[in-house]
Amino acid sequence: PCRRAAPRELMMGMRRTLRLAIAGSLGATVALGVQGGGLHGRDGGIARPLSFASSIAYSLARPGVSAAMLAPFPAEPSAVATPGAVPTARIIDGKAIAATVRQEIKAATDELKAAHSVTPGLAVVLVGNRTDSATYVRMKKKAAAEVGFYSVDRSFDDTVSQDELLRCVAELNKDPQVHGILVQLPLPRHIDEAKVLESILVAKDVDGFSAENIGRMCLRGGQPPLALPCTPAGCVELLQRSGVEVAGKEVVVLGRSNIVGMPVAHLLQSMDATVTVCHSRTADLPSHCRRADIIIAAIGRAEMVQADWIKPGATVIDVGVNSKPAPDDKRGYKLCGDVDFDRAKTVAGAITPVPGGVGPMTIAMLLKNTLNLTRASLGLPRIPLRRANTASQGGSGTGP
């Protein structure tokens, strides 16, 4: 009877008071939430919203709090959390998405062969015997074979002269069966990398790093680039194929390299995101990250990005590939990204793992670049990267 007679304001006040009492019984530091009247429990420095129903579920496991005490107050319409449950982000599966992209490339390659009797050709030039470079080249060859490409391999000892390497590139430039040329980096110190890369024809610049391709990518309007930097393009594909909205969102890119940071920033700007590029001289990196809807981590430092840097529900694309000690692993180490994945996944809405996130997409986009360069050599339209929703997002077909 008292409950029915109480004014609504009094009831709300009683309800909030009970929430605080319950939270106090949990032994956690809490603050009354301003969004939806929820509670935010702090566990290890990570704030997570607790609905009224979740507060009840946790409190029933505590001594001195009974169901009878809570019976007059119906729970809010939300699922009751399991005690001890931790929110987990959606994992963006780069392997699965890359496999889908390769299937699409194979289908397009089969059509090209049937209609024009042309097979996309990819040439890879490897200098030296670095294990990581050799492994990466092997993966590229396997992927090229999977989609039906013609492959050319040129391998040299690390004592090769610069002139000999330049002659090799010149021969590949003239080969009509080769549509994309990749010189695996790094090169030995006695070779001028820039000079070798600049000797590759723009029409065969499969890495998308020539000044002309980068310039076309950065300019609004005009002709699109013939090829795009592979890892940045892979990041965009991951976002689009995971249903992550980019237009109008705050994006923070950690790292300003020519290979990842700067190109991906330009691509996301072209998709109407508001982009902030952070680097080693940026003051207070965490504060920049905390306001981001999307974080692209390409800073090259193992697990640098902590969970409390991440805005709850944000999307995290981890480009970094680092190693950290792992005594239990037979190799003595394990791969990790630039983000503390295990903790970050309790805060983020979606996140890429390392390995298995961006890495597979880099090779998939290399294949897509090869296909587009082949189509360009036949005067056919390119397959665009961006999925156009508006004219500003490339509806005219001139964007990346």
DRENTI-512985 format. One record per residue: residue in three letters; x, y, z of N, C-alpha, C in turn. Coordinates in steps of 0.02 Angstrom, whole numbers, padded with zeros to 5 digits, always signed. Each point is the difference from the previous one (the first is absolute). Layout:
! residues N
alaXYZXYZXYZ ...
This chain:
! residues 400
pro+00042-00061+00000-00042+00061+00000+00043+00062+00000 cys+00053+00000+00039+00043+00059+00001+00030+00012-00068 arg+00019-00055-00034+00032+00008-00065-00047+00031-00050 arg-00064-00020+00001-00048+00027-00047-00013+00074+00013 ala+00003+00019+00063-00016+00069+00017+00058+00047-00010 ala+00062-00027-00008+00059+00043-00004+00002+00036-00067 pro+00020+00064+00000+00009+00036-00063+00056-00032-00040 arg-00002+00011-00067+00050-00029-00045+00071+00023+00020 glu+00007+00064+00020+00066+00026+00017+00028-00038+00061 leu-00043-00013+00048+00022-00036+00060+00022-00071-00018 met-00039-00031-00044+00017-00068-00021+00068-00002-00034 met+00012+00048-00044+00064+00002-00035+00057+00010+00050 gly-00011+00043+00049+00051+00011+00050+00015-00063+00041 met-00054-00036+00017+00010-00062+00038+00038-00051-00042 arg-00016-00002-00063+00032-00049-00045+00075+00015-00005 arg+00018+00064-00009+00070+00018-00005+00037-00014+00066 thr-00034+00014+00056+00031-00013+00065+00015-00074+00008 leu-00048-00043-00022+00011-00071+00005+00058-00022-00044 arg+00005+00030-00059+00057-00016-00044+00066+00012+00035 leu+00005+00058+00031+00063+00017+00033+00014-00048+00058 ala-00052-00019+00035+00008-00047+00055+00025-00067-00025 ile-00029-00022-00056+00022-00064-00029+00072+00004-00022 ala+00016+00055-00035+00068+00008-00025+00050+00001+00057 gly-00019+00031+00056+00045+00001+00057+00013-00069+00026 ser-00051-00045-00004+00010-00068+00025+00048-00039-00043 leu+00012+00022-00061+00045-00036-00045+00073+00012+00017 gly+00013+00051+00039+00069+00015+00016+00037+00033-00058 ala-00037+00026-00050+00031+00032-00058-00010+00075+00005 thr+00044+00038-00030-00008+00072-00004-00048+00015-00056 val-00055+00034+00014-00050+00012-00051-00017+00073-00003 ala-00027+00020-00056-00026+00068-00007-00067-00005-00034 leu-00047+00041+00021-00066-00002-00030+00004+00022-00072 gly-00023-00043-00046+00006+00015-00071-00048+00054-00021 val+00019+00041-00048-00043+00052-00025-00037-00022-00063 gln+00021-00056-00030-00034-00025-00059-00044-00058+00020 gly-00064+00009-00005-00047-00053+00017-00004-00015+00074 gly+00029+00042+00043-00003-00012+00072+00037-00062+00021 gly+00048-00025-00040+00036-00061+00016+00057+00012+00049 leu+00031-00053+00021+00059+00004+00043+00061-00018-00040 his+00055+00032+00015+00062-00015-00033+00049-00027+00050 gly+00013-00065-00001+00048-00030+00045+00069+00006-00029 arg+00049+00015+00040+00069+00005-00025+00038-00061+00023 asp+00026-00037-00049+00037-00061+00013+00066+00005-00037 gly+00054+00009+00036+00065+00006-00033+00006+00063-00041 gly-00037+00052+00018+00005+00063-00036-00044+00004-00061 ile-00041-00052-00013-00043-00001-00059-00071+00011+00023 ala-00033+00052-00026-00068+00014+00019-00047-00039-00045 arg-00047-00037+00032-00049-00038-00039-00069+00015+00028 pro-00049+00013-00043-00068+00015+00025-00033-00062+00029 leu-00033+00009+00057-00039-00054+00030-00072+00023+00002 ser-00045-00037-00034-00070+00017+00002-00027-00016+00070 phe-00061+00023+00014-00031-00015+00065-00007-00075+00008 ala-00020-00035-00054-00008-00073+00004+00067-00034+00015 ser+00054+00025-00031+00066-00029+00013+00021+00012+00072 ser-00017+00059+00027+00017+00014+00070-00034-00049+00046 ile-00063-00016-00016-00037-00048+00041+00033-00069-00003 ala+00018-00021-00061+00030-00066-00008+00064-00007+00040 tyr+00041+00052-00001+00062-00002+00038-00014+00002+00075 ser-00048+00041+00020-00011+00009+00071-00028-00062+00033 leu-00039-00040-00036-00029-00060+00029+00053-00050+00021 ala+00058+00006-00030+00055-00045+00018+00037+00023+00062 arg-00019+00058+00026+00034+00029+00057-00039-00014+00064 pro+00034-00010+00056-00035-00010+00064-00037+00062+00021 gly-00059-00010+00031-00037+00056+00027-00049+00031-00049 val-00002-00024-00062-00047+00027-00049-00043-00058-00024 ser-00065+00006+00007-00045-00055-00019-00047+00023-00056 ala-00031-00050-00033-00048+00015-00053-00059+00038+00028 ala-00019-00016+00063-00058+00033+00030+00010+00075+00006 met+00063+00020+00012+00015+00071+00006-00013+00036-00065 leu+00008-00036-00057-00003+00031-00065-00067-00010-00034 ala-00042-00044+00027-00062-00020-00034-00046+00058-00019 pro-00009+00052+00042-00046+00053-00018+00023+00041-00061 phe+00062-00008-00021+00027+00042-00053+00015-00042-00061 pro-00042+00000-00052+00012-00040-00060+00063+00022-00036 ala+00035-00049-00029+00061+00015-00037-00015+00035-00065 glu+00048+00039-00023-00005+00031-00065+00000-00055-00053 pro-00031+00012-00059-00004-00051-00052+00067-00013-00033 ser+00045-00036+00033+00063-00019-00030+00020-00068+00027 ala+00045-00033-00035+00020-00067+00021+00038+00003+00065 val-00012-00048+00044+00036-00003+00064+00068-00030-00012 ala+00052+00036+00020+00068-00023-00014+00019-00058+00045 thr+00042-00043-00026+00028-00055+00040+00054+00030+00045 pro+00000-00016+00065+00052+00027+00044+00069-00015-00027 gly+00042+00051-00003+00069-00008-00022+00008+00006-00076 ala-00055+00008-00038+00005+00004-00073+00035+00064-00021 val+00041-00004-00052+00036+00058-00025-00021+00012-00072 pro-00019+00062-00019-00018+00014-00070+00058-00017-00047 thr-00016-00025-00058+00051-00017-00049-00017+00031-00067 ala+00050+00031-00032-00011+00032-00064-00011-00051-00055 arg-00033+00021-00053-00006-00041-00060+00069-00004-00032 ile+00023-00060-00016+00066-00009-00030-00007+00005-00076 ile+00036+00046-00030+00000+00008-00073+00049-00050-00028 asp-00026-00050-00035+00040-00057-00024+00032+00017-00068 gly+00062+00022+00002+00035+00018-00061+00011-00059-00047 lys+00010-00059+00029+00010-00060-00042-00062-00015-00041 ala-00058+00002+00032-00062-00016-00036-00016+00053-00052 ile+00010+00064+00017-00014+00053-00048+00048-00003-00059 ala+00064-00013+00014+00049-00006-00053-00017-00059-00047 ala-00025-00055+00029-00019-00057-00042-00057+00019-00046 thr-00047+00040+00024-00056+00023-00042+00026+00045-00056 val+00046+00045+00016+00029+00044-00051+00036-00041-00053 arg+00037-00051+00020+00036-00042-00048-00049-00038-00046 gln-00055-00022+00029-00051-00033-00041-00027+00047-00053 glu-00012+00062+00018-00025+00050-00047+00052+00014-00054 ile+00063+00003+00020+00054+00013-00048+00006-00059-00049 lys-00006-00061+00025+00004-00058-00043-00057+00000-00052 ala-00060+00017+00023-00057+00003-00046+00012+00053-00054 ala+00025+00059+00021+00014+00053-00048+00056-00019-00048 thr+00049-00037+00026+00056-00024-00042-00025-00050-00052 asp-00044-00045+00021-00028-00049-00047-00040+00035-00056 glu-00037+00053+00019-00037+00038-00050+00048+00035-00049 leu+00054+00026+00027+00050+00035-00042+00032-00049-00050 lys+00016-00058+00024+00029-00051-00044-00049-00020-00055 ala-00063-00010+00019-00050-00022-00048-00016+00054-00052 ala-00004+00062+00022-00020+00054-00045+00057+00030-00040 his+00062-00001+00028+00055+00036-00032+00062-00043-00009 ser-00002-00062+00023+00057-00046-00006+00063+00029+00031 val-00009+00035+00056+00056+00031+00036+00000-00025+00072 thr+00060-00020+00023+00009-00022+00069+00040+00053+00038 pro-00026+00026+00056+00039+00048+00039+00068-00029+00020 gly+00052+00039-00007+00067-00023+00016+00033+00042+00055 leu+00028-00033+00050+00033+00033+00056+00072-00022+00004 ala+00046+00047-00002+00072-00015+00007+00024+00024+00068 val+00038-00044+00033+00028+00016+00066+00075-00006-00004 val+00034+00054+00022+00073+00002+00000+00024-00004+00073 leu+00039-00052+00015+00025-00011+00068+00076+00003+00001 val+00027+00042+00045+00072+00007+00007+00020-00023+00070 gly+00050-00045+00002+00025-00024+00065-00038-00060+00025 asn+00015-00020+00062-00029-00061+00028-00032+00012+00068 arg-00029+00058+00009-00037+00014+00062-00058-00048+00006 thr-00006-00032+00057-00053-00050+00010-00069+00032-00005 asp-00009+00059+00030-00066+00032-00001-00021+00019-00070 ser+00048+00027-00039-00016+00020-00070-00016-00062-00042 ala+00040-00053+00008-00011-00061-00038-00068-00031+00016 thr-00019+00002+00064-00065-00027+00021-00056+00040-00030 tyr+00006+00066+00001-00052+00043-00027-00008-00011-00075 val+00057-00006-00035-00003-00012-00073-00033-00067-00015 arg+00015-00050+00041-00030-00066-00009-00077+00004+00008 met-00022+00038+00049-00072+00009+00011-00032+00035-00060 lys+00034+00050-00027-00027+00035-00059-00006-00046-00060 lys+00051-00042-00011-00001-00047-00056-00058-00049+00008 lys-00010-00024+00061-00054-00047+00012-00068+00032-00014 ala-00009+00062+00023-00063+00035-00010-00011+00014-00075 ala+00053+00019-00035-00005+00013-00072-00022-00063-00038 ala+00028-00057+00019-00018-00063-00032-00073-00017+00014 glu-00022+00015+00061-00069-00016+00020-00051+00036-00044 val+00014+00062-00020-00048+00038-00040+00014-00006-00076 gly+00050-00039-00018+00012-00013-00071+00044+00050-00035 phe+00044+00034+00037+00046+00049-00030+00061-00035-00030 tyr+00031+00034-00047+00065-00020-00026+00053+00032+00045 ser+00048-00040+00024+00050+00026+00046+00070-00003-00030 val+00039+00052+00015+00070+00004-00020+00041+00014+00062 asp+00052-00038+00010+00045+00009+00058+00069+00017-00024 arg+00030+00051+00031+00069+00018-00013+00036+00005+00067 ser+00048-00044+00012+00036-00001+00064+00074+00015-00010 phe+00028+00039+00046+00070+00020-00004+00033-00008+00069 asp+00065-00011+00000+00038+00003+00062+00003+00072+00024 asp+00016+00009+00064+00002+00068+00027+00062+00039-00024 thr+00041-00033-00041+00058+00035-00029-00015+00028-00070 val-00063-00008-00022-00018+00024-00067+00014+00075-00006 ser+00021+00021-00059+00014+00071-00010-00065+00037-00015 gln+00001+00064+00012-00059+00040-00015-00016+00000-00074 asp+00051+00003-00042-00011+00000-00073-00034-00064-00022 glu+00021-00056+00028-00031-00064-00019-00074-00002+00021 leu-00014+00027+00059-00069+00002+00023-00043+00045-00044 leu+00028+00057-00020-00036+00046-00044-00013-00032-00069 arg+00048-00039-00024-00010-00035-00064-00057-00051+00006 cys-00004-00033+00057-00054-00048+00011-00068+00035-00003 val-00006+00057+00035-00063+00037+00000-00017+00023-00070 ala+00051+00023-00038-00012+00023-00068-00028-00056-00044 glu+00026-00060+00008-00024-00058-00038-00073-00015+00017 leu-00016+00003+00064-00068-00014+00021-00048+00055-00024 asn+00024+00062-00003-00040+00054-00026-00021-00014-00073 lys+00043-00033-00037-00013-00013-00071-00039-00065-00012 asp-00005-00042+00050-00034-00064-00007-00076+00009-00002 pro-00033-00015-00056-00073+00011-00005-00041-00048+00044 gln+00031-00055+00022-00036-00046+00044+00001+00021+00073 val+00040+00050+00016+00006+00025+00069-00039+00066+00006 his-00049+00000+00045-00041+00060+00010+00015+00036+00066 gly+00033-00035+00045+00019+00030+00064+00069-00023+00021 ile+00041+00048+00024+00069-00015+00021+00007+00019+00074 leu+00024-00048+00039+00012+00012+00071+00073-00014+00016 val+00035+00050+00026+00068-00009+00025-00005-00005+00075 gln+00017-00059+00027-00008-00012+00071+00052+00041+00040 leu-00025+00038+00048+00044+00040+00043+00009-00034+00067 pro+00054+00015+00037+00052+00049-00016+00052-00029-00049 leu+00035+00046-00033+00056-00019-00044+00066+00011+00038 pro+00054-00033-00023+00065+00010+00032+00020+00074+00001 arg+00042+00019+00046+00017+00071+00010+00034+00032-00059 his+00036-00040-00040+00036+00030-00056-00045+00016-00060 ile-00064-00015+00007-00048+00013-00055-00046+00057+00020 asp-00011+00046-00046-00045+00057+00011-00072-00024-00012 glu-00036-00012+00055-00068-00026-00007-00044+00046-00041 ala+00004+00065+00012-00043+00047-00035+00011-00003-00075 lys+00063-00005-00020+00016-00002-00072-00029-00063-00032 val+00005-00056+00034-00026-00063-00027-00076+00003-00005 leu-00033+00024+00052-00073+00004-00001-00025+00049-00053 glu+00036+00055-00008-00021+00050-00050+00009-00026-00072 ser+00040-00052-00008+00011-00027-00067-00059-00044-00023 ile-00044-00018+00046-00059-00040-00018-00051+00046-00035 leu-00025-00022-00057-00050+00040-00035-00062+00009+00043 val-00031+00059-00003-00060+00013+00039-00054-00051-00018 ala-00003-00020-00063-00050-00048-00022+00010-00069+00030 lys+00059-00012+00031+00015-00065+00031+00017+00007+00074 asp-00015+00059+00029+00015+00014+00071-00052-00034+00044 val+00010-00065+00013-00050-00039+00035-00005+00018+00074 asp+00052+00030+00029-00001+00022+00070-00037+00066+00009 gly-00011+00037-00055-00036+00063+00004+00039+00056+00033 phe+00067-00004+00000+00040+00050+00035+00033+00052-00045 ser-00011-00004-00065+00030+00050-00044-00030+00069+00016 ala+00039+00052-00016-00024+00068+00014-00066+00014-00036 glu-00007-00027-00060-00061+00013-00038-00060-00034+00032 asn+00007-00062+00021-00056-00035+00032-00018+00032+00067 ile+00050+00018+00039-00014+00033+00065-00033+00068-00011 gly+00024+00037-00049-00030+00065-00015-00072-00006-00021 arg-00015-00048-00043-00070-00009-00022-00044-00021+00059 met+00028-00040+00045-00039-00021+00058-00018+00059+00045 cys+00046+00047+00007-00010+00056+00047-00044+00056-00029 leu+00000+00007-00066-00039+00054-00030-00074-00017-00003 arg-00041+00050+00010-00073-00008-00007-00018+00009-00073 gly-00037-00048-00027-00019+00004-00070+00057-00021-00045 gly-00010+00004-00065+00051-00020-00047+00004-00075-00008 gln+00054-00023-00030+00009-00071-00012+00019-00037+00064 pro-00028-00059+00012+00018-00039+00059+00068-00032-00009 pro+00032-00021+00054+00064-00036-00007-00010-00067-00033 leu+00052-00023-00035-00003-00067-00031+00004-00055+00053 ala+00035+00014+00054+00007-00047+00055+00004+00039+00065 leu-00020-00033+00055+00000+00031+00066+00049-00037+00046 pro+00031+00035+00047+00042-00034+00049-00039-00057+00033 cys+00030-00059+00001-00037-00061+00017-00027-00003+00071 thr+00041+00016+00050-00023-00006+00069-00054+00052+00016 pro+00007+00064-00019-00055+00047+00011-00064-00021-00035 ala+00006-00025-00062-00060-00023-00035-00032-00059+00037 gly+00042-00043+00028-00026-00056+00039-00038+00022+00062 cys+00024+00053+00032-00035+00027+00059-00069+00024-00019 val-00005+00035-00057-00064+00026-00023-00047-00058-00017 glu+00025-00051-00032-00041-00059-00016-00027-00032+00064 leu+00042-00006+00051-00021-00030+00063-00058+00040+00031 leu+00006+00066-00001-00052+00043+00028-00065-00007-00040 gln+00005+00003-00066-00060-00002-00041-00035-00068+00004 arg+00039-00053-00004-00030-00067+00000-00023-00022+00069 ser+00019+00038+00051-00024-00014+00068-00058+00045+00019 gly-00023+00040-00047-00057+00043+00012+00013+00059+00046 val+00063+00022+00003+00018+00057+00043-00010+00065-00039 glu-00043+00043+00026-00012+00065-00032+00060+00045+00009 val+00023+00031-00054+00058+00043+00002-00019+00074-00007 ala-00047+00015-00044-00019+00070-00013-00024+00033+00064 gly+00029+00059+00014-00020+00039+00058+00031-00023+00065 lys+00041-00052+00000+00029-00026+00061+00069+00031+00015 glu+00018-00001+00064+00066+00022+00021+00049-00058-00005 val+00053+00009-00039+00050-00052-00009+00067+00025+00024 val+00035-00041+00039+00068+00016+00019+00046-00052-00031 val+00050+00024-00038+00050-00042-00031+00065+00008+00040 leu+00024-00054+00029+00063+00002+00038+00057-00020-00046 gly+00041+00048-00019+00055-00013-00046-00009+00041-00064 arg+00056+00026-00026-00004+00043-00060+00047-00025-00055 ser+00011-00065-00003+00046-00027-00051-00030+00007-00070 asn+00045-00001-00049-00023+00003-00070-00033-00065-00021 ile+00013-00054+00037-00027-00066-00018-00071-00009+00025 val-00014+00023+00062-00066-00012+00030-00034+00065+00023 gly+00031+00034+00047-00033+00056+00034-00028+00053-00046 met+00042+00030-00041-00024+00055-00042-00049-00023-00054 pro+00014-00057-00035-00049-00021-00050-00068-00017+00029 val-00001-00035+00058-00065-00019+00027-00038+00062+00025 ala+00036+00050+00024-00032+00062+00021-00035+00034-00059 his+00034+00002-00058-00030+00030-00060-00060-00040-00024 leu+00005-00066+00001-00056-00041-00022-00062+00011+00044 leu+00010+00003+00066-00056+00009+00045-00029+00070-00005 gln+00043+00050-00014-00026+00067-00012-00044+00001-00063 ser+00020-00037-00050-00039-00003-00062-00067-00034+00011 met-00007-00035+00056-00063-00032+00018-00039+00042+00051 asp+00019+00063+00006-00035+00049+00042+00009-00011+00075 ala+00054-00032+00020+00017-00004+00071+00039+00063+00020 thr-00002+00016+00064+00042+00054+00028+00061-00034+00031 val+00058+00011-00030+00059-00039+00016+00053+00040+00037 thr+00025-00028+00055+00056+00028+00036+00059-00049-00006 val+00057+00025-00023+00060-00042-00005+00045+00015+00059 cys+00014-00051+00040+00044+00008+00058+00067-00034-00013 his+00052+00023+00034+00068-00026-00012+00042+00006+00063 ser+00064-00011-00007+00044-00002+00059+00004+00067+00037 arg-00015+00054-00033+00002+00066+00033-00068+00025+00023 thr-00051-00040-00009-00067+00020+00021-00005-00001+00077 ala-00025+00054+00028-00008+00004+00073-00065-00036+00020 asp+00004-00039+00053-00058-00033+00031-00038-00043-00051 leu+00034-00052-00025-00032-00046-00047-00065-00030+00027 pro-00003-00020+00063-00062-00031+00025-00061+00044-00009 ser+00007+00065+00012-00059+00044-00004-00026+00004-00072 his+00046-00002-00049-00022+00000-00070-00037-00065-00015 cys+00027-00055+00023-00032-00065-00014-00069-00006+00031 arg-00008+00027+00060-00063-00009+00037-00059+00032-00034 arg+00011+00047-00045-00056+00031-00034-00013-00030-00069 ala+00040-00051-00018-00005-00029-00067-00054-00054-00004 asp-00039+00003-00054-00047-00054-00015+00037-00058-00034 ile+00055+00016-00034+00041-00050-00034+00073+00016+00014 ile+00038-00051+00019+00073+00008+00010+00036-00045-00050 ile+00047+00029-00037+00044-00039-00043+00069+00003+00033 ala+00022-00056+00028+00064-00001+00037+00055-00027-00045 ala+00046+00044-00018+00056-00019-00044+00063+00036+00023 ile+00014-00007+00065+00054+00038+00030+00063-00041+00012 gly-00007-00067-00005+00059-00043+00004+00028-00012+00069 arg-00043+00003+00051+00022-00013+00069-00048-00051+00031 ala+00028-00054+00024-00040-00056+00025-00047+00021+00056 glu-00065-00012-00012-00053+00009+00050+00002+00069+00033 met+00017+00050-00038+00005+00068+00026-00069+00028+00018 val-00049-00015-00042-00068+00028+00011-00035-00041+00053 gln-00015+00032+00056-00031-00033+00057-00076+00004-00003 ala-00033-00043+00038-00073-00003+00000-00031+00066+00021 asp+00031+00035+00048-00030+00062+00023+00013+00058-00047 trp+00034-00013-00057+00006+00051-00053-00060-00003-00047 ile-00040-00052+00005-00050-00014-00051-00070+00021+00024 lys-00034+00035-00043-00069+00020+00013-00044-00062-00002 pro-00042-00012+00051-00043-00059-00001-00040-00005-00065 gly+00004-00058-00031-00037-00012-00062+00037+00020-00063 ala+00061+00028+00006+00038+00021-00059+00025-00060-00039 thr+00016+00012-00064+00029-00052-00043+00076+00010-00002 val+00037-00055+00009+00073+00004+00002+00029-00045-00055 ile+00038+00031-00045+00036-00036-00053+00074+00001+00018 asp+00027-00058+00017+00069-00005+00024+00045-00023-00057 val+00041+00046-00026+00044-00014-00056+00067-00028+00023 gly+00018+00012+00062+00066-00019+00025+00013-00074+00001 val+00062-00019-00015+00023-00069+00007+00065+00002+00040 asn-00004-00020+00063+00057+00001+00045+00008-00068+00032 ser+00053-00009+00038+00008-00062+00038+00011+00017+00073 lys-00020-00046+00043+00012+00008+00071+00020-00068+00029 pro+00038+00000+00054+00023-00064+00029-00059-00044+00020 ala+00008-00065-00015-00051-00049+00019+00035-00066+00017 pro+00021-00007+00062+00038-00060+00021-00035-00065-00015 asp-00067+00000+00000-00038-00061-00012-00004-00018-00074 asp+00017+00047-00044-00002-00013-00072+00067-00031-00021 lys-00003-00049-00045+00061-00034-00020+00049+00048-00035 arg-00027+00055-00029+00043+00049-00032+00031+00048+00051 gly-00027+00001+00060+00024+00046+00051-00031+00069-00005 tyr-00044+00010-00048-00033+00065-00008-00068-00012-00033 lys-00041+00052+00001-00064-00003-00035-00012+00068-00033 leu-00039-00001-00053-00015+00061-00036-00054+00039+00037 cys+00006+00066-00004-00051+00043+00029-00003+00064-00041 gly-00052+00037+00009-00009+00062-00036+00022+00061+00039 asp-00022+00058-00021+00014+00062+00035-00050+00013+00056 val-00052-00043+00004-00053+00007+00049+00002-00058+00049 asp-00013+00014+00063-00006-00053+00051-00066-00036-00011 phe+00001-00049-00044-00061-00032-00025-00044-00029+00055 asp+00029-00039+00045-00040-00035+00050-00041+00048+00043 arg+00028+00057+00017-00037+00049+00041-00043+00045-00043 ala+00026+00018-00059-00037+00046-00044-00066-00030-00023 lys-00002-00065-00008-00062-00031-00026-00057+00003+00051 thr+00015+00017+00063-00052+00008+00050-00031+00070-00003 val+00028+00044-00039-00025+00069-00005-00024+00016-00070 ala+00038-00021-00051-00016+00016-00069-00064-00034-00023 gly-00031+00028-00052-00058-00031-00029+00020-00052-00051 ala+00055+00013-00036+00027-00046-00050+00075+00009-00003 ile+00037-00054-00013+00073+00004+00001+00030-00054-00044 thr+00058+00015-00031+00035-00050-00039+00053-00034+00043 pro+00009-00065-00008+00053-00036+00037+00067+00005-00037 val+00053-00017+00034+00066-00008-00030+00030-00064+00027 pro+00014-00048-00044-00011+00001-00073-00072-00015-00018 gly-00015+00003-00065-00067-00017-00024-00046+00058-00012 gly+00028+00061+00002-00042+00059-00012+00019+00034-00065 val+00043+00051+00006+00019+00040-00058+00047-00038-00047 gly+00044-00042+00027+00051-00035-00040-00027-00034-00062 pro-00050-00045+00007-00027-00034-00059-00030+00048-00051 met-00025+00057+00023-00030+00049-00046+00052+00034-00043 thr+00061+00009+00026+00053+00032-00039+00014-00039-00064 ile+00005-00066+00006+00013-00042-00059-00060+00000-00046 ala-00060-00002+00029-00061+00001-00042-00004+00064-00042 met+00020+00056+00030-00003+00063-00037+00055+00006-00051 leu+00056-00035+00011+00052-00004-00051-00028-00034-00062 leu-00037-00054+00010-00032-00035-00055-00051+00044-00036 lys-00038+00038+00039-00050+00044-00030+00033+00054-00041 asn+00056+00027+00025+00038+00049-00039+00024-00029-00066 thr+00025-00063+00002+00023-00033-00061-00057-00007-00050 leu-00058-00019+00025-00059-00007-00044-00019+00068-00031 asn+00001+00053+00041-00018+00066-00026+00051+00025-00051 leu+00065-00013+00011+00050+00020-00049-00009-00038-00066 thr-00020-00063+00005-00014-00039-00060-00059+00029-00037 arg-00052+00017+00035-00060+00030-00031+00017+00067-00032 ala+00042+00039+00034+00020+00065-00028+00039-00009-00065 ser+00041-00053-00004+00039-00012-00062-00045-00018-00059 leu-00061-00023+00016-00048-00018-00053-00051+00055-00012 gly+00007+00056+00036-00048+00055-00007-00066-00013+00035 leu+00000-00047+00048-00061-00016+00037-00003+00041+00065 pro-00061+00014+00025-00006+00038+00063+00027-00040+00058 arg+00028+00037+00048+00027-00031+00060-00055-00021+00047 ile+00016-00045+00045-00046-00019+00054+00017+00045+00059 pro-00045+00045+00019+00016+00049+00052+00005-00031+00069 leu+00035+00034+00045+00006-00021+00069-00061+00021+00040 arg-00017+00064-00006-00053+00027+00042-00068-00020-00026 arg-00044-00016+00046-00069-00013-00017-00038+00066+00005 ala-00021+00027-00057-00028+00067-00002-00072+00000+00025 asn-00012+00042+00051-00068+00012+00024-00025+00068-00022 thr+00047+00047-00010-00018+00067-00021+00049+00022-00053 ala-00016+00056-00033+00045+00025-00051+00067+00018+00029 ser+00001+00025+00063+00063+00019+00031+00043-00060+00016 gln-00030-00060+00000+00038-00060+00015+00019-00037-00063 gly+00004+00036-00054+00024-00031-00061-00054-00022-00046 gly-00061+00027+00006-00055-00020-00043+00014+00012-00073 ser+00044+00047-00016+00016+00014-00069+00050-00050-00028 gly+00026-00043+00044+00049-00050-00023+00071+00025-00004 thr+00012+00061+00026+00067+00028-00005+00040-00008+00065 gly-00031-00025+00052+00036-00008+00063+00040-00064+00002 pro+00039-00010+00054+00040-00061+00007-00043-00063+00001 
